[in-house]
């Protein structure tokens, strides 16, 4: 049994976002095998009940309030320009977290520091200074690639320059952090290759040995199959955090370029956009009475029960879309872009439809609305597929082998 210090940038409960799902089930698995202490940032809307739930899983839980303000953003921009750090990393340098980690590592010794996401990598290095534990970094995304893709799709010239600058800063920072850790997890093979591409060719073979691909997994038994309510208007559903730029870009692309093509064939088709903090450009879509922008929804069931199609129209981003696993479990047929299914085992035409252009995406959605047999087949096959391939208790056994290797390696 290892003594593990597990660091997260978001409180990994409740399971209302992809990063939380990854961290939560990884934490659950590790806590069954090891003695795990969680140190996590929290936000003002995180509940005491959520923290108590995690306290029931972990040996100990420590929390630090994430502080955000306009002044911090300005200071981060200046620091980023002066030091070469990504501005997002500079923004989230919080003194209280550094102090908490120093206190925690002085009170107890740890065998492994497990940093969840690149945003906690520097904190993991701080925690590792006391007692020379082994270190593992869980890279949910190749972040520099996500930033590059966002820059490539950005239409505003100034924002494009800023995002390009962030992408190159992330490339340097991410390469340094992956090199500094003893082991690195990625959720997709694509992300692993993109991260290795940050290094000179002659170094990649040696560095590749520290990388392991472990996909995001879920608990199928806790997600009920959703039965569609007959008689409702044809409904297309999008779910995703709406302050996340790739989701915003994807929804705007779908509403402006794809949905009008669908309306040519199915004028009554509805689009429901669900997700926290939609920006004004997304909210304005609701001027069309066939488009509903809900914001955050606590109970998704009434909306899912009306859904004919679940869309994943992302063209930028990285890592793995947990929403696809969720939609499979709910039993809702999916249309996704190629980027949307990166890192996920799929069978096109059997458990998902894939399209990248507006015309082909619209045709795929239209097929699922009008072809009842295809719709039923994808509903049935998707649920079976995720139950077979993405259960956390079986897949996360891979992490045991990584921990054993780290525990049997003498720290340098």
C-alpha positions as CSV (number, residue, x, y, z in Angstrom):
1,X,0.0,0.0,0.0
2,X,1.3,3.4,-1.0
3,X,0.8,6.7,0.8
4,X,-0.6,8.9,-2.0
5,X,-1.0,12.7,-2.1
6,X,-3.6,13.4,-4.8
7,X,-3.8,17.0,-6.1
8,X,-6.8,18.4,-8.1
9,X,-7.6,21.8,-9.6
10,X,-11.3,21.2,-9.3
11,X,-13.1,19.5,-6.5
12,X,-13.8,16.0,-8.1
13,X,-17.4,15.8,-7.0
14,X,-20.2,16.0,-8.0
15,X,-19.7,14.5,-11.5
16,X,-20.9,17.4,-13.6
17,X,-17.8,17.9,-15.8
18,X,-15.3,15.7,-17.7
19,X,-12.3,16.5,-15.6
20,X,-14.2,15.7,-12.4
21,X,-15.3,12.3,-13.8
22,X,-11.6,11.4,-14.6
23,X,-10.4,12.5,-11.2
24,X,-13.2,11.0,-9.2
25,X,-13.1,7.5,-10.5
26,X,-9.3,7.5,-10.4
27,X,-9.5,8.7,-6.8
28,X,-12.1,6.0,-6.0
29,X,-9.9,3.3,-7.5
30,X,-6.7,4.4,-5.8
31,X,-8.4,4.9,-2.4
32,X,-9.5,1.2,-2.5
33,X,-5.8,0.1,-3.0
34,X,-3.8,2.8,-1.1
35,X,-4.0,5.5,1.6
36,X,-4.9,8.6,-0.3
37,X,-4.9,12.2,0.9
38,X,-6.7,14.7,-1.4
39,X,-5.7,18.3,-1.7
40,X,-8.0,20.2,-4.0
41,X,-8.9,23.7,-5.0
42,X,-12.6,24.6,-4.4
43,X,-14.9,27.3,-5.7
44,X,-17.6,29.2,-3.8
45,X,-20.4,27.0,-5.3
46,X,-18.7,23.7,-4.1
47,X,-20.9,22.3,-1.3
48,X,-19.9,21.0,2.1
49,X,-21.8,17.8,1.2
50,X,-19.5,17.2,-1.8
51,X,-16.4,17.6,0.4
52,X,-18.0,15.2,3.0
53,X,-18.6,12.7,0.2
54,X,-14.9,12.8,-0.7
55,X,-13.9,12.6,3.0
56,X,-15.8,9.3,3.0
57,X,-13.4,8.0,0.3
58,X,-10.1,9.5,1.2
59,X,-7.8,9.2,4.2
60,X,-7.8,13.0,4.6
61,X,-9.1,15.9,2.5
62,X,-7.7,19.5,2.5
63,X,-9.2,22.3,0.4
64,X,-8.0,25.7,-0.8
65,X,-10.3,28.4,-2.2
66,X,-9.5,29.3,-5.8
67,X,-9.2,33.0,-6.0
68,X,-10.0,34.8,-9.3
69,X,-10.2,38.5,-10.0
70,X,-9.5,41.1,-12.7
71,X,-6.4,42.1,-10.9
72,X,-5.1,38.5,-10.9
73,X,-5.8,38.2,-14.6
74,X,-3.8,41.4,-15.3
75,X,-1.0,40.3,-13.1
76,X,-0.9,36.9,-14.8
77,X,-0.7,38.6,-18.2
78,X,2.2,40.7,-17.2
79,X,4.0,37.8,-15.5
80,X,3.4,35.5,-18.4
81,X,4.9,38.0,-20.8
82,X,8.0,38.6,-18.5
83,X,8.6,34.9,-17.7
84,X,7.3,33.0,-20.6
85,X,4.8,31.1,-18.4
86,X,1.4,30.4,-19.8
87,X,-0.9,33.2,-18.5
88,X,-3.4,30.6,-17.3
89,X,-0.7,29.0,-15.1
90,X,0.5,32.3,-13.8
91,X,-3.1,33.3,-12.9
92,X,-3.6,30.2,-10.8
93,X,-0.4,30.5,-8.7
94,X,-2.1,30.7,-5.3
95,X,0.0,31.3,-2.2
96,X,-2.5,29.4,0.0
97,X,-2.1,26.2,-2.0
98,X,1.7,26.4,-1.7
99,X,1.4,26.9,2.1
100,X,-1.1,24.0,2.4
101,X,1.2,21.7,0.5
102,X,4.2,22.6,2.7
103,X,2.1,22.0,5.8
104,X,0.7,18.7,4.6
105,X,4.0,17.3,3.5
106,X,5.6,18.3,6.8
107,X,3.0,16.5,8.8
108,X,3.1,13.3,6.8
109,X,5.4,11.6,4.3
110,X,4.1,10.3,1.0
111,X,5.3,7.7,-1.4
112,X,3.7,9.1,-4.6
113,X,2.5,12.6,-5.5
114,X,-0.3,12.2,-8.1
115,X,-1.0,15.5,-9.9
116,X,-4.3,15.6,-11.7
117,X,-4.1,17.8,-14.9
118,X,-1.2,20.1,-16.0
119,X,-2.7,22.9,-13.9
120,X,-1.5,21.0,-10.8
121,X,1.9,20.0,-12.1
122,X,3.9,22.9,-10.5
123,X,2.1,22.2,-7.2
124,X,3.1,18.6,-7.5
125,X,6.7,19.6,-7.8
126,X,6.4,21.7,-4.7
127,X,4.9,18.8,-2.8
128,X,7.6,16.4,-4.0
129,X,10.4,18.5,-2.4
130,X,9.8,17.0,1.0
131,X,10.9,13.3,1.3
132,X,11.7,12.7,-2.4
133,X,8.5,10.8,-3.3
134,X,7.9,9.5,-6.8
135,X,5.7,11.7,-9.0
136,X,2.9,11.0,-11.5
137,X,1.2,13.6,-13.8
138,X,-2.2,12.8,-15.2
139,X,-2.5,14.8,-18.5
140,X,-6.2,15.0,-19.3
141,X,-5.2,16.9,-22.5
142,X,-2.2,17.8,-24.6
143,X,-2.9,21.4,-23.5
144,X,-0.6,23.1,-26.0
145,X,-2.4,21.3,-28.9
146,X,-5.8,22.4,-27.6
147,X,-4.5,26.0,-27.5
148,X,-3.1,25.7,-31.1
149,X,-6.4,24.4,-32.4
150,X,-8.3,27.1,-30.7
151,X,-6.0,29.7,-32.2
152,X,-6.5,28.2,-35.7
153,X,-10.3,28.5,-35.4
154,X,-10.2,32.0,-33.8
155,X,-11.6,34.7,-36.1
156,X,-10.6,37.8,-34.0
157,X,-7.1,38.8,-35.0
158,X,-6.0,40.0,-31.6
159,X,-7.4,37.0,-29.7
160,X,-5.7,34.8,-32.3
161,X,-2.3,36.3,-31.5
162,X,-2.9,35.9,-27.8
163,X,-4.0,32.3,-28.0
164,X,-1.1,31.5,-30.3
165,X,1.3,33.0,-27.7
166,X,-0.4,30.8,-25.0
167,X,0.0,27.7,-27.2
168,X,3.7,28.2,-27.6
169,X,4.1,29.0,-23.8
170,X,2.1,25.8,-23.0
171,X,4.3,23.8,-25.4
172,X,7.4,24.8,-23.4
173,X,5.8,24.4,-20.0
174,X,4.2,21.1,-20.8
175,X,7.4,19.6,-22.2
176,X,9.3,20.7,-19.0
177,X,6.6,19.3,-16.7
178,X,6.3,15.9,-18.4
179,X,10.1,15.6,-18.3
180,X,10.2,16.4,-14.6
181,X,7.6,13.7,-13.6
182,X,8.5,10.1,-13.1
183,X,5.3,8.9,-14.9
184,X,2.8,10.5,-17.1
185,X,-0.8,9.3,-17.9
186,X,-2.6,10.4,-21.0
187,X,-6.2,9.6,-21.8
188,X,-5.6,9.0,-25.5
189,X,-2.9,7.6,-27.7
190,X,-3.1,10.8,-29.8
191,X,-2.3,13.0,-26.8
192,X,0.7,10.7,-25.9
193,X,2.1,11.2,-29.5
194,X,1.5,14.9,-29.4
195,X,3.3,15.3,-26.1
196,X,6.2,13.2,-27.3
197,X,6.4,15.4,-30.4
198,X,7.5,18.2,-28.1
199,X,10.9,16.6,-27.7
200,X,13.8,16.1,-30.2
201,X,13.4,12.8,-32.1
202,X,16.5,11.3,-30.5
203,X,14.9,11.7,-27.0
204,X,11.4,10.4,-27.7
205,X,12.2,6.7,-27.4
206,X,13.6,7.0,-23.8
207,X,10.9,9.5,-22.7
208,X,8.1,7.3,-24.2
209,X,8.7,4.7,-21.4
210,X,7.2,7.0,-18.8
211,X,4.0,7.5,-20.7
212,X,0.9,5.3,-20.3
213,X,-2.5,5.7,-22.0
214,X,-5.4,5.2,-19.6
215,X,-8.8,6.3,-20.9
216,X,-11.4,8.1,-18.9
217,X,-13.8,5.6,-17.4
218,X,-17.2,5.8,-15.7
219,X,-19.6,3.6,-13.6
220,X,-22.2,2.2,-16.0
221,X,-24.4,0.9,-13.2
222,X,-25.0,4.4,-11.8
223,X,-26.3,5.8,-15.1
224,X,-29.9,4.8,-16.1
225,X,-31.0,4.2,-19.6
226,X,-33.2,7.1,-20.7
227,X,-36.4,6.1,-22.5
228,X,-37.5,8.7,-25.2
229,X,-40.9,10.3,-24.7
230,X,-43.0,9.6,-27.8
231,X,-44.7,12.4,-29.6
232,X,-42.3,15.3,-28.8
233,X,-40.9,17.4,-31.6
234,X,-37.6,16.2,-33.1
235,X,-35.0,17.4,-30.7
236,X,-31.2,17.8,-30.9
237,X,-29.3,18.1,-27.6
238,X,-25.9,19.5,-26.9
239,X,-24.4,19.3,-23.4
240,X,-21.1,20.9,-22.3
241,X,-19.6,23.6,-20.1
242,X,-20.4,26.7,-22.1
243,X,-17.5,28.9,-20.9
244,X,-15.1,26.3,-22.4
245,X,-14.1,27.9,-25.8
246,X,-14.1,24.6,-27.9
247,X,-17.7,24.0,-26.8
248,X,-18.8,27.6,-27.6
249,X,-17.1,27.4,-31.1
250,X,-18.8,24.1,-31.8
251,X,-22.3,25.2,-30.8
252,X,-22.0,28.4,-32.8
253,X,-20.8,26.5,-35.9
254,X,-23.7,24.0,-35.5
255,X,-26.4,26.6,-35.0
256,X,-25.2,28.9,-37.8
257,X,-24.0,26.4,-40.4
258,X,-25.5,23.0,-39.8
259,X,-29.0,23.7,-38.2
260,X,-30.3,25.7,-41.2
261,X,-29.5,22.7,-43.5
262,X,-31.5,20.4,-41.1
263,X,-34.4,22.9,-41.1
264,X,-34.6,22.6,-44.8
265,X,-35.6,19.0,-44.4
266,X,-37.2,19.1,-40.9
267,X,-38.4,22.7,-40.2
268,X,-39.7,21.8,-36.7
269,X,-36.4,20.4,-35.4
270,X,-35.4,21.8,-32.0
271,X,-31.9,22.5,-30.7
272,X,-31.4,22.4,-26.9
273,X,-28.1,23.8,-25.6
274,X,-27.4,22.8,-22.0
275,X,-24.4,24.0,-20.0
276,X,-23.1,26.3,-17.4
277,X,-22.4,30.0,-18.1
278,X,-23.3,30.4,-21.8
279,X,-21.7,33.6,-23.2
280,X,-23.9,36.3,-24.9
281,X,-23.3,35.0,-28.4
282,X,-24.7,31.6,-27.4
283,X,-27.6,33.1,-25.5
284,X,-28.5,35.2,-28.5
285,X,-29.2,32.0,-30.5
286,X,-32.4,31.6,-28.5
287,X,-34.0,34.4,-30.5
288,X,-34.9,31.5,-32.8
289,X,-37.9,29.9,-31.0
290,X,-36.6,26.5,-32.2
291,X,-33.4,27.0,-30.1
292,X,-33.4,26.8,-26.3
293,X,-30.4,27.8,-24.2
294,X,-30.9,26.5,-20.7
295,X,-27.7,27.3,-18.8
296,X,-26.9,24.9,-16.0
297,X,-29.4,22.2,-15.4
298,X,-29.4,20.1,-12.2
299,X,-31.7,17.3,-13.6
300,X,-31.0,16.5,-17.2
301,X,-33.6,13.7,-17.5
302,X,-36.5,15.7,-18.9
303,X,-34.3,17.1,-21.7
304,X,-32.7,13.7,-22.4
305,X,-36.1,12.0,-22.6
306,X,-36.9,14.3,-25.6
307,X,-33.7,13.8,-27.4
308,X,-33.5,12.2,-30.8
309,X,-29.8,13.1,-31.3
310,X,-26.8,14.0,-29.1
311,X,-24.3,16.2,-30.9
312,X,-20.5,16.7,-30.3
313,X,-19.6,19.4,-32.9
314,X,-16.1,20.2,-31.6
315,X,-13.3,21.2,-34.0
316,X,-10.8,22.3,-31.4
317,X,-9.9,20.6,-28.1
318,X,-8.0,17.6,-26.9
319,X,-8.2,14.7,-24.6
320,X,-11.4,12.6,-24.5
321,X,-15.0,13.7,-24.5
322,X,-16.7,12.1,-21.5
323,X,-20.0,13.4,-22.8
324,X,-19.8,10.6,-25.5
325,X,-19.6,7.9,-22.8
326,X,-22.5,9.6,-21.0
327,X,-24.7,9.7,-24.1
328,X,-24.0,6.1,-24.9
329,X,-25.1,5.1,-21.4
330,X,-28.2,7.3,-21.6
331,X,-29.0,5.5,-24.9
332,X,-29.0,8.6,-27.1
333,X,-27.6,8.3,-30.6
334,X,-24.6,10.5,-31.3
335,X,-23.2,12.5,-34.2
336,X,-19.7,13.8,-33.6
337,X,-16.8,15.3,-35.5
338,X,-13.6,13.4,-35.9
339,X,-11.9,15.6,-33.2
340,X,-14.8,14.8,-30.9
341,X,-14.1,11.1,-30.9
342,X,-10.4,11.3,-30.5
343,X,-9.2,8.7,-28.0
344,X,-12.5,6.8,-27.9
345,X,-13.0,3.4,-29.5
346,X,-15.9,3.7,-31.8
347,X,-17.6,1.8,-34.6
348,X,-19.0,4.2,-37.2
349,X,-22.6,3.4,-38.3
350,X,-22.9,0.9,-35.4
351,X,-22.6,3.0,-32.3
352,X,-22.0,6.6,-33.6
353,X,-22.1,8.7,-36.8
354,X,-19.1,10.9,-37.6
355,X,-19.1,14.0,-39.8
356,X,-16.8,17.0,-40.1
357,X,-18.4,19.3,-42.7
358,X,-21.7,21.2,-42.3
359,X,-23.4,19.3,-45.1
360,X,-22.4,15.8,-43.9
361,X,-23.1,16.7,-40.2
362,X,-26.6,17.9,-41.1
363,X,-27.2,14.8,-43.2
364,X,-26.2,12.5,-40.3
365,X,-28.5,14.3,-37.8
366,X,-31.3,14.2,-40.3
367,X,-30.8,10.4,-40.8
368,X,-31.1,9.8,-37.0
369,X,-34.3,11.8,-36.8
370,X,-36.0,10.1,-39.8
371,X,-34.6,6.6,-39.7
372,X,-36.1,4.9,-36.6
373,X,-34.3,1.6,-37.1
374,X,-30.9,3.4,-37.3
375,X,-31.8,5.4,-34.2
376,X,-32.8,2.3,-32.2
377,X,-29.6,0.4,-33.3
378,X,-27.3,3.2,-32.2
379,X,-29.1,3.6,-28.9
380,X,-28.8,-0.2,-28.1
381,X,-25.2,-0.6,-29.3
382,X,-23.9,2.5,-27.6
383,X,-25.0,1.3,-24.2
384,X,-23.5,-2.1,-24.7
385,X,-20.2,-0.7,-26.0
386,X,-19.5,1.6,-23.0
387,X,-20.4,-1.1,-20.5
388,X,-17.9,-3.5,-22.1
389,X,-15.0,-1.0,-22.6
390,X,-15.1,1.9,-20.2
391,X,-15.7,0.5,-16.7
392,X,-13.4,2.1,-14.2
393,X,-12.9,-0.9,-12.0
394,X,-11.4,-2.9,-14.8
395,X,-9.5,-0.3,-16.8
396,X,-7.9,1.5,-13.9
397,X,-6.0,-1.7,-12.9
398,X,-3.3,-0.4,-15.3
399,X,-2.5,2.3,-12.7
400,X,-1.5,-0.4,-10.2
401,X,1.3,-1.5,-12.5
402,X,2.5,2.1,-12.8
403,X,2.4,2.6,-9.0
404,X,4.3,-0.7,-8.4
405,X,7.0,0.4,-10.9
406,X,7.3,3.7,-9.2
407,X,7.4,2.2,-5.7
408,X,10.2,-0.2,-6.8
409,X,12.3,2.6,-8.4
410,X,14.9,4.4,-6.3
411,X,14.3,8.1,-6.4
412,X,17.0,10.1,-8.2
